[in-house]
């Protein structure tokens, strides 16, 4: 299956997100080895981009919500447990004399 955004083919999920946002992912996520000065410059550039396009904030937020909602269990290796039934297996909270 081929995915296109604005007439350009996205080969990976990262490319799809980058094409959809119109900015590189590193601008929002940072680089693993960035210095404090590089981080400050990156965040300053991101603020400028958001100031120029206020709708981008909503697009980025919605995309993050969609991705996390879809992939959070796999990304975070989350395991869900059934809640114990009320009244079973719970301490009463009373101290023994």
N, C-alpha and C positions, 0 to 999 in steps of 0.2 A: 504494500500500500504506500502510495506516495502522498506526502503532505506539502501543500503550497500555502504560503502566506504572501499576499500582495504580488503574486506572480513569481515568487522565488521559492525554490524547492528547499525544504528543511529536511536534512538527512537524519538529524538526531532531535531528541526532545529539547536539548539545550539550544539548538539552532532555531527550533520552532518558537521557543519563548523569546529568544533574542529578536527574531523577526517580528513577532507579535508586539513586543514592547518598543522596538525601534532603538534599543540601547543594548550594549553588551551586559551580560549577567554579572560580570565582575564589578561593574559600577555599583550594583546593589548589594552583592554578596561579599565583595572584597577578594583579596588574594591571600593565600595562606601565609606568605612570608613578608607581607607589607609592613613597612616601618610606620611609626606613629605619624610622621610627616606625610607619607603616601596616603595613609588612611584619612587624615584631615583634608588633603587635597581631593581625594575621591569623594568624600562626603560633601565637600563644598561644591564640586561639580554636579553631584546628584541634586543638591538643593537648587542650584541654578536651573537645571533641566526641569525640575518640578515647578519652579516659579514660572518658567516659560510655558509650561503645559500642565495646568492644574488638573486636568482630567486624567493625566498619566498616573497620579497617585491612586485614584479609584481603580484604574485598570490593573496596576501592580497589586493592589490589595486584593481585588477580586481574583486575580490569577493565583495569588498565594493561597487564598482560602480554598479555591477549587483544587489546587494541587495537593494541599494538605488533607483536604477532605477525602480525596480519592486515594492518595498514596501513603497517608500517615502510618497506618499499621505496618506496612512493608518497610517504610523508611526508618521508623523508630523501633521496629521489631517488637511491637506491642502485642501482649497476650491479654485477652479479657478473661475474667473469672466470673462465675455466677455469684451473685450476692447471696449470703446465707439468709435463710428464711427467718423472719422475726420470731424471737422467742427461743430459737434453737442455737446452741453453741455460743451464746453471749454471756459474759459475766454480768452479774447483777449490779456490780458496783458497790456492794455492801462489804465491809471488812469483817473478817471473822474475829470473834472475841477470844 
